[in-house]
Amino acid sequence: MKKVLEVCLSPDLGGLELYMKNLTKYLNSTAVINKKSKLKNLLESENIEHFEISKYSFFKLAKIIDKEKIDIIHIHWTKDIPTVVLAKLLSKRKPKIVQTRHMHMTRFKSDFYHKFLYKNIDIIIAVTNLVKEQIEKFIPKDISPKIVTSYIGANTPKLLSNEEKNSLKKSLHINDEFIVCIVGRIEEAKGQHIVLEAVESLRNSGIKIKTLVVGHFMNENYFNDLKNSYPNDIFTGFVSNPTDFMQISDCLVLATKKETFGLVLIEAMKSGICVLGSNSGGPLEIIDNEKNGLLFESMNSKSLEEKLLLLIKNEELRKTLALNGKLKADEFFDSKKQFEEITNILNPDYQLELKKSLNIPNDLD
């Protein structure tokens, strides 16, 4: 089995970084992170082998590649491409490079600089079919790596008992209100203000309802404006167990202006919670409208308000959407299935090697 090095030099701690950490653990691989990365404590607490380098330390990365006898470098943060390509060229082993593209691609990559970079990448894994189409559009065919789609999956969360749910609700002073949850970094593009506006309007119409805003702020002014404007809603700050907060909610909303994928939708669906997503980007490939969730017009609080009112008035609909959502997430967006898929992409000969070790004939599945 080929040896894989997972690389992510982003200093942040979001879905992309946590995905890299979880995949590294699943592959029993080694990670390379930024010296300033917020992943450090998590990697140490989970005993995941890793190296720490500066953002542009391609010489040091090349040494790690050779010392660790790396066959494949798997990258996740687009800004790491130049560092990794230079490290590959400087190394003696010249490993293959595989990139998981987590973000939209919005412009052509046909200049000399990008041609040089993409000629040195072997495979790009797109997290949605839309991202795959964008890559095919913007990277010229003569330099394009192989492109495949692999949706990101989520683990099935630990389900809380009724006692645990009631205890968490009590700690947040939640009584019998309808709870609308939004999870993610608090910044304008994530659309917390859209959710809060919709809930405030419903509250003003006499409905007992609250927004549960889970996540750390990226823009302090935006965060403070929200807290001051909506004193009746709940702001938890960063939490390490967001699926617990989903489970005490009646629904979860993803209101990002243009979300590439939408992992929180998957996590909520696996938690058995009804989901609503904006009708652009990744949610369109997750939610089948009115079958396993609801779509609303992106960045339109009135559209969201109408959809929330449907769920408030029709508990049976909410339960049906939640059940169907869980069934779809378990079938199509399970992390174990997706990590197995990634293993096969990174190591196309893995299944063959496994069959040989078990003395299974090649023509048998």
BELWOWO-V130082 format. One line per field, one symbol per residue. phi: phi as a letter, one per 40 degrees, with the letter a starting at -180 (. if undefined). psi: psi as a letter, one per 20 degrees, with the letter a starting at -180 (. if undefined). burial: + if it has 16 or more other ideal C-beta (glycine too) atoms within 10 Angstrom, else -. A space follows every 10 residues. Layout:
BEGIN
phi->???
psi->???
burial->???
END
This chain:
BEGIN
phi->.ccbbcbacc ccbbdccccc cccdcccfbb bbbcdccccd cccccbfcca bbbcdbcccc ccccdcccfc cbbbbbcdcc ddcccccdcc cccfccbbbc ccbcbbacbb cdcccdcccc bcabcccacc ccccccccbd dcbcccbbba ccbbcccccc cdcccccccc cbfcbbccbb bbbidcadcc gdcccccccc ccccchccaa cbcbicccbc cccccccccb ccbbbcgcbc bcccccccbc abbbbddacc bhcccccccc cgbcbbbcca gddccbccdg bbibbbcdfb ccccdccccd cccbcccdcc cccccccccc cbbccccccc ccdcccbccc cccccccbfc dccbc
psi->pqppoppojp irnaggghgg ghhgggilaq qprqhjqiig hggghjlppq qprrgkmhgh hhhggggilp hppoqhphii ggggghgghh rhhmrqpppo oirqpiqqlj rgghggghhj pgppopirhg hghgghgipq hijprppqpo qprqqorppq rhghghgggh hjkpdkqppo qpprpoqhhi khhgghgggg ghgijjpoqq pooprqqhoh ggghgghhhm iirpoiapqi mhhghgijqh rqpojqgnpg elhhgggggh ikppqpqqlq bghhigpopj gjaqqrppko hgggggghhg hghnhggghg ggghgggggh gilphgghhh ggghghmhjg hghggghjlp qhjq.
burial->--++++++++ -++++++-++ +++++-+-++ ++++--+-+- -++----+-+ +++-+-++-+ +++++--+-+ +++++++--+ +-++++++-- +-+-++++++ ++--+---+- ---+--++-+ +-++++++-+ ++-++---+- --+++-+-++ ++++-++--+ -------++- ---+--++++ ++++++++++ ++++++++++ +++-----++ +++++-++-- -++--+---+ --+++----- -+++++++++ ++++++--++ ++++++++++ ++++++++-+ +++++++-+- -+++++-+++ +-+++-+++- ++-----+-- ++-+++-+++ --+++--++- +++-+++--- ---------- -----
END
